């Protein structure tokens, strides 16, 4: 019986972490609805999660496994919209090329801007580490 405890513990930990992330998403949705904020609840939820992690109020290990599972199963979240889009075949026939171009250009833009921001953040962090190392050496 003891051999089943680690997998059971991992499963419970995964469920708790996904539940915590889901509660955060629900709280963000409630906040957006209650305050009539002009931002999507996903943006509010991610900003809240970032703030909690950055301030060390929520250790990364409390959400790491659940976030990894959600990202790993992300494709499952896109299946219902794809199936639903089949109901709009005439609309896709009429505007399909325009929609495809918009999706491709939007995705490329997001990837390029994200890459640029990440590059800048890494360069900034490298400068901070070098400055900290220089202070430690006494230069």
Buried (B, 14 or more C-beta within 10 A) or exposed (E): EEEEEEEEEEEEBBEBBBEBBEEBBEBBBEBBEEEEEEEEBEEBBBEBBEEBBEEEEBEEEBBEBBBEBBEEEEEEEEEEEEEEEEEEEEEBEEEEEEEEEEEEEEEEEEEEEEEEEEEEEEEEEEEEEEEEEEEEEEE
